[in-house]
Amino acid sequence: MELTVLVDKHKNKLLNIAVIILALILTYNIYKQYLADKASLEQKKEMELKKRTALENISQLELKIQSYQNLLSEKGASVLINNINSLAKDSGVKIISVRPAEKVQEEEYIKFPFELVINAPSYHAVGNFVSKLESSPEVFLVEVVKIRQDSGEKSLSADLRVTNIVLGNKK
């Protein structure tokens, strides 16, 4: 009997405590859902930022490719590079990179410069390559040669500035 009297006496308080506990449970569940949604949105945001960075890099690379294509399109760059590559193979030289530079138009001729980085087994091979370039049917002028010994290897690396000269003004 004491229990029923105690329950009747504190019935409102127990009901209020039950409502508060229920409200806390509901609030906690809503908060957990909010945290999960927030984490999902942060992951999506991070992924979109990575996509944006990748697209910006692709855009920059496309611009570089377009600029190189514009520089080389007039002379048939693939023919020039293929000729240089075959001369390099004949000389025992390996071309590491070819980078075209801005063309220079003069009154009587046009210069198409290239920056080459080569790898050669000896000074003789570099000299043979330069000689073959300058004596080729196409007019190549080797303006700069910087040779350096590769550290830890017996091969040489060289930076060359080679210019193809085409007579006649093609404006």
Secondary structure, 3 states (H helix, E strand, C coil): CHHHHHHHHCHHHHHHHHHHHHHHHHHHHHHHHHHHHHHHHHHHHHHHHHHHHHHHHHHHHHHHHHHHHHHHCCCCHHHHHHHHHHHHHHHCCEEEEEEECCCEECCCEEEEEEEEEEEECCHHHHHHHHHHHHCCCCCEEEEEEEEEECCCCCCEEEEEEEEEEEECCCC
